[in-house]
């Protein structure tokens, strides 16, 4: 088995920072050409720089602007990717937002906005590329979920609902496209050291760490490695699954 992806093409949404950037870099390091999206021009500049700095023989990258909550924006993205590359081997749906708040105070607009990006956005991107990927046989879709979609979380009813829905969507697509060799899986991170956790107080961090048997937050690279595994030859017989990467927190 190999994780070498030379000659393959990937798309990573929400690739400007954190998990998305790490995934894009990991796929490029393995040799793939990676389309990286963000919601604004220049949003993926640091991701492109990181990929450009990889050793010789690594893949290249191109940045594109896309708002996954907009059907028109997603359709425009698909047109550019498929016309430029002629195919798409790996689709990683990472773009997502949070608008946290206790349920009784949560505004309907905040609930709708999170589902529009995290769940409907993934639906739109999958729909835009699934036909071409299935026609080519053997593609991989990896949707970035969260352990919150399995366990729920106080103050995140909207986010938890969007990530739980992502699991159901992925299982359904896995069943529909399995006969075409297209696998669809979810990677569900636990607490990961990103911009979100960086702003937490030491007391909150200590409380979170006590729930993790491995005793540390995950890194974006931990999640990227799991995505790379599912995209590699080693992941060819895995579909419809949720791979939890949380240091044992939800065991």
VEXMI-829835 format. One line per 5 residues: number of its first residue (from 1); their letters; for each residue x, y, z of C-alpha. Coordinates in nm, 4 decimals, decimal comma. Example, Ala and Ser with C-alpha at 12.3 -4.5 7.8 and 13.67 -1.06 7.14 Angstrom:
# VEXMI-829835
1> AS> 1,2300 -0,4500 0,7800; 1,3670 -0,1060 0,7140
# end
This chain:
# VEXMI-829835
1> XXXXX> 0,0000 0,0000 0,0000; 0,1137 0,3553 -0,0696; 0,0151 0,7078 0,0206; 0,1706 0,8395 -0,2971; -0,0831 1,0552 -0,4835
6> XXXXX> 0,1234 1,1787 -0,7769; -0,0922 1,2574 -1,0777; -0,4071 1,2906 -0,8674; -0,6156 1,6025 -0,8173; -0,7709 1,7168 -0,4889
11> XXXXX> -1,0013 1,9916 -0,3700; -0,9982 2,1107 -0,0090; -1,2614 2,3645 0,0960; -1,1839 2,5972 0,3825; -0,8109 2,5547 0,3276
16> XXXXX> -0,6930 2,8928 0,4537; -0,5869 2,7779 0,8013; -0,6024 2,5064 1,0664; -0,7230 2,1647 0,9620; -0,7954 2,2695 0,6048
21> XXXXX> -0,4445 2,4015 0,5515; -0,2878 2,0909 0,7063; -0,4955 1,8639 0,4832; -0,4042 2,0589 0,1697; -0,0336 2,0463 0,2578
26> XXXXX> -0,0470 1,6729 0,3374; -0,2124 1,5892 0,0064; 0,0347 1,8051 -0,1833; 0,3275 1,6480 0,0017; 0,2003 1,3115 -0,1211
31> XXXXX> 0,2117 1,4423 -0,4774; -0,1433 1,5596 -0,5489; -0,2336 1,8834 -0,7229; -0,4537 2,0626 -0,4706; -0,7212 2,3237 -0,5309
36> XXXXX> -0,7605 2,5243 -0,2090; -1,0647 2,7381 -0,1380; -1,1402 3,0233 0,0982; -1,4128 3,2850 0,1031; -1,1924 3,5763 -0,0005
41> XXXXX> -0,9112 3,6598 -0,2388; -0,5732 3,5877 -0,0865; -0,7239 3,3793 0,1916; -0,5113 3,0775 0,1036; -0,1853 3,2673 0,0526
46> XXXXX> -0,0118 3,1032 0,3488; -0,1345 2,7594 0,2408; 0,0062 2,8113 -0,1081; 0,3359 2,9286 0,0411; 0,3564 2,6180 0,2600
51> XXXXX> 0,2941 2,3930 -0,0388; 0,5461 2,5811 -0,2533; 0,8073 2,5183 0,0178; 0,7606 2,1401 0,0111; 1,0428 1,9182 -0,1183
56> XXXXX> 1,0916 1,8617 -0,4891; 0,8482 1,6083 -0,6275; 0,5584 1,7313 -0,4188; 0,2354 1,8486 -0,5744; 0,1369 2,2033 -0,6602
61> XXXXX> -0,1641 2,4087 -0,5593; -0,4063 2,6699 -0,6844; -0,6249 2,8967 -0,4730; -0,9877 2,9648 -0,5589; -1,2581 3,1721 -0,3932
66> XXXXX> -1,5804 2,9949 -0,2969; -1,8658 3,0448 -0,0546; -1,9958 2,6911 -0,0129; -2,3290 2,8217 0,1153; -2,3935 2,9712 -0,2302
71> XXXXX> -2,5037 2,7335 -0,5067; -2,3829 2,9776 -0,7735; -2,0408 3,0059 -0,6109; -2,0083 2,6268 -0,5856; -2,1139 2,5781 -0,9481
76> XXXXX> -1,8539 2,8321 -1,0582; -1,5914 2,6488 -0,8512; -1,6764 2,3132 -1,0104; -1,6565 2,4640 -1,3581; -1,3051 2,5993 -1,2971
81> XXXXX> -1,1751 2,2831 -1,1296; -1,3086 2,0401 -1,3894; -1,2097 2,2574 -1,6855; -0,8598 2,3119 -1,5419; -0,7833 1,9591 -1,4232
86> XXXXX> -1,0298 1,7536 -1,6255; -1,1089 1,5409 -1,3179; -1,1234 1,5355 -0,9409; -0,9907 1,2390 -0,7433; -1,0237 1,3643 -0,3863
91> XXXXX> -1,2817 1,5986 -0,2382; -1,2333 1,7145 0,1204; -1,5219 1,9198 0,2587; -1,3696 2,1142 0,5455; -1,5330 2,4579 0,5190
96> XXXXX> -1,7394 2,5331 0,8258; -1,8473 2,8005 1,0708; -1,9625 2,8220 1,4319; -2,2118 3,0559 1,5959; -2,2222 2,9234 1,9478
101> XXXXX> -2,4823 3,0070 2,2081; -2,7094 2,8447 2,4611; -3,0171 2,6990 2,2967; -3,2739 2,9256 2,4628; -3,0775 3,2297 2,3451
106> XXXXX> -2,9882 3,0997 1,9999; -3,1343 3,2979 1,7136; -3,2902 3,1113 1,4241; -3,0586 3,3015 1,1895; -2,7563 3,1598 1,3720
111> XXXXX> -2,8964 2,8082 1,3489; -2,9703 2,8492 0,9781; -2,6308 3,0042 0,8968; -2,4365 2,7161 1,0510; -2,6432 2,4521 0,8715
116> XXXXX> -2,6231 2,6487 0,5460; -2,2437 2,6354 0,5456; -2,1621 2,3133 0,7287; -2,4334 2,0813 0,5972; -2,6014 2,2374 0,2963
121> XXXXX> -2,2624 2,3613 0,1748; -2,1235 2,0081 0,1850; -2,4319 1,8857 -0,0004; -2,3804 2,1495 -0,2716; -2,0104 2,0729 -0,3185
126> XXXXX> -2,0689 1,6963 -0,3266; -2,3485 1,7418 -0,5781; -2,1306 1,9610 -0,7994; -1,8551 1,6985 -0,8248; -2,0076 1,3572 -0,7505
131> XXXXX> -2,1193 1,2818 -1,1068; -1,7750 1,3477 -1,2547; -1,6020 1,1599 -0,9730; -1,8302 0,8586 -1,0029; -1,7901 0,8514 -1,3785
136> XXXXX> -1,4122 0,8334 -1,3359; -1,4466 0,5419 -1,0870; -1,2476 0,5234 -0,7647; -1,2676 0,8754 -0,6219; -1,2744 0,9660 -0,2518
141> XXXXX> -1,4910 1,2114 -0,0618; -1,3878 1,2932 0,2951; -1,6157 1,5175 0,4974; -1,4731 1,6822 0,8076; -1,7191 1,6326 1,0902
146> XXXXX> -1,6730 1,6595 1,4663; -1,7144 1,4465 1,7761; -1,9812 1,7025 1,8655; -2,1916 1,5443 1,5914; -2,1790 1,2184 1,7875
151> XXXXX> -2,2051 1,3413 2,1451; -2,3687 1,6828 2,1246; -2,2326 1,9805 2,3144; -2,3968 2,2435 2,5310; -2,3960 2,5785 2,3554
156> XXXXX> -2,3516 2,4227 2,0108; -2,6934 2,2869 1,9148; -2,6567 2,4299 1,5632; -2,3016 2,3031 1,5115; -2,3816 1,9590 1,6553
161> XXXXX> -2,6886 1,9304 1,4330; -2,4868 2,0224 1,1247; -2,2147 1,7668 1,1999; -2,4623 1,4919 1,2884; -2,6392 1,5608 0,9600
166> XXXXX> -2,3056 1,5332 0,7826; -2,2709 1,1742 0,9032; -2,6137 1,0803 0,7676; -2,5438 1,2542 0,4386; -2,2109 1,0741 0,4024
171> XXXXX> -2,3578 0,7306 0,4754; -2,6308 0,7885 0,2172; -2,3830 0,8967 -0,0490; -2,1603 0,5993 0,0332; -2,4518 0,3690 -0,0430
176> XXXXX> -2,5528 0,5495 -0,3616; -2,2054 0,5715 -0,5141; -2,0346 0,2586 -0,3821; -2,1105 0,0731 -0,7036; -1,9110 0,3374 -0,8904
181> XXXXX> -1,6038 0,2907 -0,6736; -1,6535 0,6273 -0,5023; -1,5970 0,6111 -0,1260; -1,7479 0,8614 0,1160; -1,6309 0,8904 0,4759
186> XXXXX> -1,6272 1,1318 0,7684; -1,3290 1,2283 0,9823; -1,4537 1,3520 1,3197; -1,1913 1,5494 1,5124; -1,2035 1,6012 1,8854
191> XXXXX> -1,0398 1,9035 2,0465; -0,7744 2,0295 1,8059; -0,5174 2,3010 1,8712; -0,6430 2,5699 1,6334; -0,7354 2,9372 1,6557
196> XXXXX> -1,0502 2,8335 1,8452; -0,8698 2,6626 2,1339; -0,5907 2,9211 2,1412; -0,8284 3,1756 2,2921; -0,9455 2,9564 2,5789
201> XXXXX> -0,8443 3,0237 2,9378; -0,5950 2,7884 3,1052; -0,8718 2,6659 3,3370; -1,0968 2,5678 3,0454; -0,8070 2,4015 2,8643
206> XXXXX> -0,7168 2,1998 3,1739; -1,0758 2,0820 3,2059; -1,0848 1,9760 2,8433; -0,7525 1,7934 2,8680; -0,8784 1,5872 3,1627
211> XXXXX> -1,1361 1,4300 2,9286; -0,8709 1,3177 2,6778; -0,6886 0,9919 2,7656; -0,3874 1,0880 2,5533; -0,3576 1,4051 2,7589
216> XXXXX> -0,3155 1,6532 2,4762; -0,5104 1,8384 2,2123; -0,4894 1,7019 1,8620; -0,2948 1,8899 1,5982; -0,4190 1,9786 1,2500
221> XXXXX> -0,1572 1,7327 1,1220; -0,3234 1,4522 1,3208; -0,6430 1,5138 1,1277; -0,4617 1,5570 0,7970; -0,2947 1,2186 0,8416
226> XXXXX> -0,6320 1,0519 0,8789; -0,7620 1,2213 0,5649; -0,4507 1,1164 0,3743; -0,5037 0,7574 0,4890; -0,8612 0,7540 0,3572
231> XXXXX> -0,7486 0,9024 0,0245; -0,4611 0,6574 -0,0133; -0,4648 0,3024 -0,1469; -0,4837 0,1824 0,2137; -0,8295 0,3364 0,2457
236> XXXXX> -0,9745 0,1867 -0,0714; -1,2095 -0,0565 0,1075; -1,3450 0,1886 0,3642; -1,6708 0,3722 0,2992; -1,9661 0,5032 0,4957
241> XXXXX> -1,7554 0,5255 0,8105; -1,6885 0,7930 1,0701; -1,3246 0,7919 1,1763; -1,3054 0,9539 1,5181; -0,9718 1,1268 1,5848
246> XXXXX> -1,0025 1,2574 1,9391; -0,7294 1,1091 2,1563; -0,9778 0,8658 2,3087; -1,2145 1,1314 2,4409; -1,5366 0,9676 2,3199
251> X> -1,4420 0,6021 2,3522
# end
